[in-house]
Amino acid sequence: MLDVVVITGPTASGKTDLSLMLANDLQSEIISADSRQVYKMMDICTAKPSKEELSSVNHHLIDFLNPDGEYSAGIFARDASRVINELSSTGKTPIVCGGSLFYIKALFEGLFDGDSQSTNHELRHQLNKQCEEQGLEPLLTQLQEVDAVSYERVDKNNKQRVIRALEYYLSNNEKLSDAQKREENNNNFRPIYFAIDFPRQLLYDRINRRCEQMWEQGIVEEYKQIIDSCYSPNLNSMNTVGYNEVKKFLEGEWTEGTAIEEFKKFTRRYAKRQLTWLRGMDNVNWLNYDLDNKTKTIKIKECLNI
């Protein structure tokens, strides 16, 4: 089994600082598990590590995609698996750090088959409609072209299975057969989860301060720069807490004060959802918030028997 350290938790809980110290201590590298930090130009809004932090420790899957690029949990699982195997082959303990828990779930548990959360409902509706109008044969032909292995495996009379295989490929730009093979390989990964345990109100205070700081640091100007670079405000990547509130401010729907307060509110709600997810897991090692990062790092190493 390949041990993988996972530093996760709600937004503003100190994941980045802890992961940097741990990576330096273990002489290892960081795999970002953040669905928005993959995008270029989105630095302030996503609380992306600074250039100095990125240069101090090698990071993967961060700041490499243009705002109009498509990314998904399935693609992340594929990419992160590759990096984990590469790091492990050199004797390094991989460190996954981020708060996109659906991405982390995809990496270690899979999501491609039978998981309603991974369903692209609009695409599935289109494929079902095509099947009703043209029959199953054209879909089978398309599946054979894009994923010959799934085509050979699938029950060719099972419309749902044929459509699911096509839907997965078209949604994730990855063969379903490759995802199935990856999940088999990922059974060799043993995630060891760590999260920083903050009292709820203290965490919310940190979130409020961070939102204010992001506004002061220029999140409005960052949003304008992306739009001025000919990227649509309707892109999936732009549908992000922070940018949503900036948009309403710039369009005159909200005052600046209202936009900042709404930014805080929606960020707190996001953190609450993250905490609910994490509290539902029984294998998270919670680190007390008032320990310094050096002590937290020692505790992590103890769990790893290092």
Secondary structure, 3 states (H helix, E strand, C coil): CEEEEEEECCCCCCHHHHHHHHHHHHCCCEEECCCCCCECCCCCCCCCCCHHHHHHCCEECCCCECCCCCCCHHHHHHHHHHHHHHHHHCCCCCEEECCCHHHHHHHHHCCCCCCHHHCCHHHHHHHHHHHHHHCCHHHHHHHHHHCHHHHHHCCCCCHHHHHHHHHHHHHHCCCHHHHHHHHHHHCCEEEEEEEEECCHHHHHHHHHHHHHHHHHHCHHHHHHHHHHCCCCCCCHHHCCCCHHHHHHHHCCCCCHHHHHHHHHHHHHHHHHHHHHHHHCCCCEEEEECCCCHHHHHHHHHHHCCC
